[in-house]
Amino acid sequence: MMAISRGDDYPLHQTPEPVAFAGTDRNFYDRYFFNGYGPDGEDFFAVAFGVYPHLDVADAHFCVVRDGTQHCVHASRKLGMERMDLSCGPIRIEVVEALHKLRVVVEGEGLAADLTFTGRAFPIEEPRFTWRLGPRTVMDYTRMTQNGHYQGWIEIDGQRRDVVAGTSGTRDRSWGVRPVGAADPQLSGGSAVPQFFWQWTPVNLPDRSLFFHLNAHADGTAWNTRAVIAPDGNGPEAFTDVHDAAMVAPLEAGTRWPGGGAVLTIGDEQFAFEPIGRFQMRGLGYTSPRWNHGLDHGTLEVEREDIELNSVDPLRPDNLHVQMVCRVTGPDGQQGIGVFEQLAIGEYTPLNLSGLSDPAP
C-alpha cells in the first residue's frame, strides 16, 4: 500500500515509518483550535480542524455568534492518508509563520471568513495529559496554547463585517490520544455514569496573557493543572509558573455552566470573571451526536447549523460543554477579556454535582 505523503519530505518523523502512520492507537488525533472576540465580547468566533490518521478522516468546523444565534458550518472528508492537507470542504488553515502567525479561510453554506491570528508571546506547553480508567489509557496527549490578536473579516449570509480593532483570542494545537470516532461501548471504568471535569481560562490582559486549566477527579483532586502568566513578546524563559492557583466558580442556576462571581487566585493576585456571552462547543463537534470528532461521513459532507442560544436546553448532555466569554478584572482594576470553558460530566463533589447532567441542588 502506498503510504508516502507530503509530510515525508519534512524532518518530522518520530518512528521509522512514513508520517501517514501515527503509531498503533486507533484514537490518535492531531488538532487545531482557534477562538476570537471583540473588546466587548462581540462577534465571538471559533474554529476547529482535526485529523485522525487511523480512522482516515479529517473534519473541520467554523462558528460565529451574532445577535443571539450561533451560526456553524461543519465539514468532514476522507483523509486519504495525507496529513499535510489543511483543508476540509469550505475551511482551510495556513501556517504563515510557525508558532506565531496562522490564517483561517472559510467559504461555504452562507458563512465566509478570512482571519489572521498573530501570537502575543511564545506558546505555553501544558503538562502532558495522561488519564486512565483502571487499566485503560483514555487520554494521552500534549497541547500548546497561545493568546493573540486577529485581523480580517467575517460574513454571514452576505453581511460582512471587519473584525474590530482589539479583537483577540486564543489558539491551541494538541496531538496524541483521546476518544474520537465511534464511541467505545466498554469505556466505563466500572461506573454506569461517566465522569469528567474540565476548566480552562485563557485571558487576554493589556500587556500579558493569563492561562489556567484544571482536570479533576470526582472528589476535586486535580489530575492535570497549570497556571502561567506570559508577558507579551517573550519566550518561555520569561513566563511565570504559579503553583498555588485555584478557581472558585459558582454555577448558573439550573445548569452546569459557569455563572457570575467566579474568582481565579494565582499566587497573590485575584481575577474576577463575569460572563458576557456563551458559546456552545457542540458547534465545533465537541460531544455532538452527529458531528463528534472523527466520525466517518464519507468522501465529503458539509452542513450548516444555526443554534438559537436562548433556546438551548442546558442539561442536555451535548450542551454541557461551553465557553463563557468573560470580562476579567484583576488587581488594581486592570481589565481584560477571555473565556471560561467548562465541561462537567457526572459527579463532581466540590460543586455538589451528581448524575450524568443533573444541576447542583
C-alpha positions as CSV (number, residue, x, y, z in Angstrom):
1,M,0.0,0.0,0.0
2,M,1.3,3.5,-0.9
3,A,1.9,5.4,2.3
4,I,4.4,8.2,1.3
5,S,2.8,11.7,1.7
6,R,3.9,15.3,1.6
7,G,4.9,15.1,5.3
8,D,7.7,12.7,4.4
9,D,9.6,15.5,2.7
10,Y,9.9,17.3,6.0
11,P,12.1,16.2,9.0
12,L,9.0,15.4,11.1
13,H,9.4,11.6,11.6
14,Q,9.1,10.1,15.1
15,T,9.2,6.5,14.1
16,P,10.9,4.5,11.2
17,E,7.5,4.5,9.4
18,P,6.1,7.1,7.0
19,V,4.3,10.1,8.6
20,A,1.0,8.6,7.5
21,F,1.3,6.0,10.2
22,A,0.8,7.5,13.7
23,G,1.7,4.7,16.0
24,T,-0.8,2.0,16.6
25,D,-3.6,3.5,18.7
26,R,-6.8,4.0,16.6
27,N,-7.7,7.1,18.7
28,F,-4.6,9.1,17.7
29,Y,-5.6,12.6,16.6
30,D,-3.9,16.0,15.6
31,R,-5.9,19.1,16.1
32,Y,-6.1,22.9,15.6
33,F,-8.4,25.2,17.7
34,F,-9.0,28.9,17.5
35,N,-11.4,31.4,19.1
36,G,-11.7,35.2,19.0
37,Y,-13.8,38.0,20.3
38,G,-14.0,41.8,20.1
39,P,-13.1,44.0,23.0
40,D,-16.7,43.8,24.4
41,G,-17.1,40.1,23.5
42,E,-18.9,40.8,20.2
43,D,-18.8,38.6,17.2
44,F,-17.3,35.6,19.0
45,F,-16.0,33.1,16.5
46,A,-14.2,29.7,16.8
47,V,-12.6,27.2,14.5
48,A,-11.6,23.5,14.9
49,F,-9.7,21.3,12.5
50,G,-8.7,17.7,13.2
51,V,-7.1,14.7,11.5
52,Y,-7.5,11.1,12.7
53,P,-4.9,9.1,10.8
54,H,-6.1,5.6,11.8
55,L,-9.7,6.4,11.0
56,D,-8.6,8.1,7.7
57,V,-10.9,11.1,8.5
58,A,-10.4,14.9,8.6
59,D,-13.0,17.3,9.9
60,A,-13.4,21.0,10.4
61,H,-15.9,23.4,12.0
62,F,-16.4,27.2,11.9
63,C,-18.8,29.1,14.1
64,V,-19.7,32.8,14.8
65,V,-22.1,34.2,17.3
66,R,-24.1,37.2,16.1
67,D,-27.4,38.6,17.5
68,G,-28.0,35.7,19.8
69,T,-27.5,33.0,17.1
70,Q,-24.5,30.7,16.8
71,H,-24.0,30.1,13.1
72,C,-22.0,27.0,12.3
73,V,-20.6,25.1,9.3
74,H,-19.4,21.5,9.7
75,A,-17.3,19.5,7.3
76,S,-15.8,16.0,7.1
77,R,-13.9,14.2,4.5
78,K,-11.7,11.2,3.9
79,L,-8.1,12.0,4.9
80,G,-6.6,9.8,2.2
81,M,-3.5,9.3,4.4
82,E,-2.4,12.9,3.6
83,R,-1.8,14.8,6.8
84,M,-0.3,17.9,5.3
85,D,-3.5,19.0,3.5
86,L,-5.0,21.5,6.0
87,S,-8.3,21.9,4.2
88,C,-11.7,20.3,4.7
89,G,-14.6,21.3,2.4
90,P,-15.1,25.1,2.9
91,I,-12.5,25.5,5.7
92,R,-8.7,25.7,5.4
93,I,-5.8,26.7,7.6
94,E,-2.5,28.2,6.5
95,V,0.6,28.2,8.7
96,V,2.1,31.6,7.8
97,E,4.8,31.6,10.4
98,A,5.1,28.5,12.6
99,L,4.4,29.2,16.3
100,H,3.4,32.9,15.6
101,K,1.1,33.6,12.7
102,L,-1.7,31.4,11.1
103,R,-4.6,32.2,8.7
104,V,-8.1,30.7,8.6
105,V,-10.2,30.9,5.4
106,V,-13.9,29.9,5.2
107,E,-16.2,29.9,2.2
108,G,-19.4,27.8,2.3
109,E,-23.0,27.4,3.3
110,G,-23.6,31.1,3.7
111,L,-20.6,31.6,6.0
112,A,-17.3,33.2,5.0
113,A,-14.2,34.5,6.8
114,D,-10.6,35.4,6.3
115,L,-8.9,35.7,9.7
116,T,-5.2,36.0,10.5
117,F,-4.0,35.2,14.1
118,T,-0.7,36.7,15.4
119,G,0.6,35.4,18.7
120,R,1.4,37.8,21.6
121,A,4.1,35.5,23.1
122,F,5.6,32.1,22.5
123,P,3.0,29.3,23.1
124,I,2.9,27.7,26.5
125,E,3.2,23.9,26.8
126,E,0.6,22.4,29.1
127,P,1.6,19.3,31.1
128,R,1.1,16.0,29.3
129,F,-2.5,14.9,29.7
130,T,-2.5,11.2,30.7
131,W,-5.8,9.9,32.1
132,R,-6.5,6.2,32.8
133,L,-9.7,4.4,33.9
134,G,-8.4,1.3,35.6
135,P,-6.1,-0.4,33.0
136,R,-7.4,1.7,30.1
137,T,-5.5,4.8,28.8
138,V,-8.3,7.1,27.8
139,M,-6.2,10.2,27.1
140,D,-2.5,10.7,26.4
141,Y,-1.8,13.9,24.6
142,T,0.2,17.2,24.5
143,R,-1.2,20.7,23.9
144,M,0.4,24.1,23.3
145,T,-1.7,27.2,23.9
146,Q,-1.2,30.8,22.7
147,N,-3.1,34.1,23.0
148,G,-3.0,36.6,20.2
149,H,-4.8,39.2,18.1
150,Y,-6.8,38.9,14.9
151,Q,-7.2,40.8,11.7
152,G,-9.7,40.1,8.9
153,W,-13.4,39.8,8.3
154,I,-16.4,37.5,8.8
155,E,-19.5,37.3,6.6
156,I,-22.9,35.7,7.5
157,D,-25.4,35.3,4.7
158,G,-24.0,38.2,2.7
159,Q,-23.5,40.6,5.7
160,R,-19.7,41.2,6.0
161,R,-18.1,42.8,9.0
162,D,-14.4,43.6,9.5
163,V,-13.2,42.3,12.9
164,V,-12.9,45.3,15.1
165,A,-9.6,46.7,16.4
166,G,-8.5,45.0,19.5
167,T,-10.1,41.6,18.6
168,S,-8.1,39.0,20.5
169,G,-8.4,35.3,21.4
170,T,-6.6,32.0,21.8
171,R,-5.4,29.2,19.6
172,D,-4.1,25.8,20.5
173,R,-2.6,22.7,19.0
174,S,-2.9,19.3,20.5
175,W,-2.0,15.8,19.4
176,G,-2.0,12.3,20.9
177,V,-4.7,10.0,22.0
178,R,-8.3,10.8,23.2
179,P,-11.7,9.3,22.4
180,V,-12.5,10.0,18.8
181,G,-14.8,8.5,16.2
182,A,-17.4,5.9,17.1
183,A,-17.8,5.5,20.9
184,D,-16.2,2.6,22.7
185,P,-19.1,0.6,24.3
186,Q,-16.8,-0.8,27.0
187,L,-15.3,2.5,28.2
188,S,-16.9,2.8,31.6
189,G,-14.2,2.5,34.2
190,G,-16.5,0.3,36.2
191,S,-19.2,3.0,36.6
192,A,-22.6,3.3,35.0
193,V,-22.2,7.1,34.8
194,P,-19.1,8.6,33.1
195,Q,-17.1,11.3,35.0
196,F,-15.1,14.1,33.5
197,F,-14.4,17.7,34.9
198,W,-12.5,20.4,32.9
199,Q,-11.9,24.1,33.3
200,W,-9.8,26.3,31.0
201,T,-9.4,30.1,31.3
202,P,-7.1,31.8,28.7
203,V,-7.3,35.5,29.3
204,N,-6.0,38.5,27.3
205,L,-4.9,41.3,29.6
206,P,-3.4,44.6,28.3
207,D,0.3,43.6,28.4
208,R,0.2,39.9,29.3
209,S,-1.6,36.6,28.9
210,L,-3.1,34.5,31.7
211,F,-3.6,30.8,31.5
212,F,-5.2,28.3,33.9
213,H,-6.6,24.9,33.4
214,L,-7.9,22.0,35.6
215,N,-8.8,18.4,35.0
216,A,-10.1,16.8,38.2
217,H,-11.4,13.6,39.6
218,A,-14.9,13.4,41.1
219,D,-13.6,14.4,44.5
220,G,-11.9,17.5,43.2
221,T,-8.4,16.1,43.2
222,A,-6.5,17.5,40.2
223,W,-5.0,15.1,37.7
224,N,-3.7,17.8,35.4
225,T,-3.4,21.5,36.0
226,R,-1.1,24.5,35.3
227,A,-1.2,28.3,35.8
228,V,1.1,30.6,33.7
229,I,1.5,34.3,33.2
230,A,3.1,35.1,29.9
231,P,4.3,38.7,29.2
232,D,3.9,40.0,25.7
233,G,6.7,39.4,23.2
234,N,8.5,36.9,25.3
235,G,9.5,33.2,25.3
236,P,9.3,30.5,28.0
237,E,12.2,32.0,29.9
238,A,10.0,35.0,30.9
239,F,6.9,33.0,31.8
240,T,5.8,32.7,35.4
241,D,4.5,29.4,36.6
242,V,2.3,29.7,39.7
243,H,1.8,26.6,41.7
244,D,-0.9,27.7,44.1
245,A,-3.7,28.7,41.7
246,A,-7.3,28.0,42.4
247,M,-10.6,28.8,40.8
248,V,-13.8,29.3,42.8
249,A,-16.7,29.3,40.3
250,P,-20.4,29.1,41.2
251,L,-22.7,27.6,38.6
252,E,-25.5,29.4,36.7
253,A,-28.8,28.3,38.4
254,G,-30.3,25.2,36.8
255,T,-27.2,24.5,34.7
256,R,-23.7,23.1,34.8
257,W,-22.4,26.3,33.2
258,P,-20.1,28.8,34.9
259,G,-22.1,31.6,36.4
260,G,-21.2,35.1,37.7
261,G,-18.9,35.6,40.6
262,A,-16.1,33.3,39.6
263,V,-12.7,34.2,41.1
264,L,-9.3,32.8,40.0
265,T,-6.5,33.2,42.5
266,I,-3.0,33.0,41.1
267,G,-0.3,33.5,43.7
268,D,-1.1,36.8,45.4
269,E,-3.3,38.1,42.5
270,Q,-7.1,37.6,42.1
271,F,-9.1,37.8,38.9
272,A,-12.9,38.2,38.8
273,F,-14.8,36.6,35.9
274,E,-18.1,38.0,34.7
275,P,-19.8,36.2,31.8
276,I,-21.0,38.4,28.9
277,G,-21.7,35.8,26.3
278,R,-22.0,32.0,25.8
279,F,-20.7,29.7,23.1
280,Q,-21.8,26.0,22.7
281,M,-18.9,23.8,22.0
282,R,-21.0,21.3,20.1
283,G,-20.8,23.8,17.3
284,L,-17.2,22.7,16.9
285,G,-18.1,19.0,17.2
286,Y,-17.4,18.5,20.9
287,T,-19.9,15.9,22.2
288,S,-22.1,16.5,19.2
289,P,-24.1,13.3,18.4
290,R,-23.9,14.0,14.6
291,W,-20.6,15.9,14.2
292,N,-18.4,14.5,17.0
293,H,-14.7,14.4,16.1
294,G,-13.6,11.6,13.8
295,L,-17.0,10.3,12.8
296,D,-17.0,8.9,9.2
297,H,-19.2,11.0,6.9
298,G,-17.8,9.5,3.7
299,T,-15.9,11.2,0.9
300,L,-17.1,14.7,1.8
301,E,-20.0,16.1,3.7
302,V,-20.8,19.7,4.6
303,E,-23.7,21.0,6.7
304,R,-24.9,24.3,8.1
305,E,-26.3,24.5,11.6
306,D,-27.8,27.6,13.4
307,I,-28.1,27.4,17.2
308,E,-30.5,29.8,18.9
309,L,-28.7,30.3,22.2
310,N,-31.7,31.3,24.3
311,S,-33.4,28.1,23.3
312,V,-30.7,25.7,24.3
313,D,-31.5,23.0,27.0
314,P,-28.6,23.4,29.4
315,L,-28.9,19.9,30.8
316,R,-28.9,18.0,27.5
317,P,-25.6,16.2,27.5
318,D,-24.3,17.7,24.3
319,N,-25.0,21.2,25.7
320,L,-22.9,20.8,28.9
321,H,-19.6,21.9,27.2
322,V,-19.5,25.7,26.9
323,Q,-17.1,28.6,26.6
324,M,-18.4,31.7,28.5
325,V,-16.9,34.9,27.1
326,C,-15.9,36.9,30.3
327,R,-14.9,40.3,31.3
328,V,-12.0,39.8,33.6
329,T,-10.9,42.2,36.3
330,G,-7.6,41.9,38.0
331,P,-5.6,43.7,40.7
332,D,-6.0,47.5,40.8
333,G,-9.0,47.2,38.5
334,Q,-7.0,46.0,35.5
335,Q,-9.5,44.9,32.8
336,G,-9.1,42.1,30.3
337,I,-11.2,39.6,28.4
338,G,-11.1,35.9,27.9
339,V,-13.1,32.7,28.0
340,F,-14.1,30.4,30.8
341,E,-14.5,26.9,29.3
342,Q,-16.1,24.2,31.4
343,L,-17.3,20.6,30.9
344,A,-18.7,18.8,33.9
345,I,-20.0,15.3,33.2
346,G,-21.1,13.1,36.0
347,E,-20.2,13.5,39.7
348,Y,-18.2,16.4,40.9
349,T,-18.3,16.8,44.7
350,P,-16.9,20.4,45.0
351,L,-19.9,21.7,43.0
352,N,-22.4,19.2,44.5
353,L,-23.0,17.6,41.1
354,S,-24.4,14.1,40.7
355,G,-25.9,12.0,38.0
356,L,-24.9,12.5,34.4
357,S,-26.0,16.1,33.9
358,D,-28.1,17.0,36.9
359,P,-27.8,20.6,38.1
360,A,-26.5,21.4,41.5
361,P,-29.2,21.3,44.2
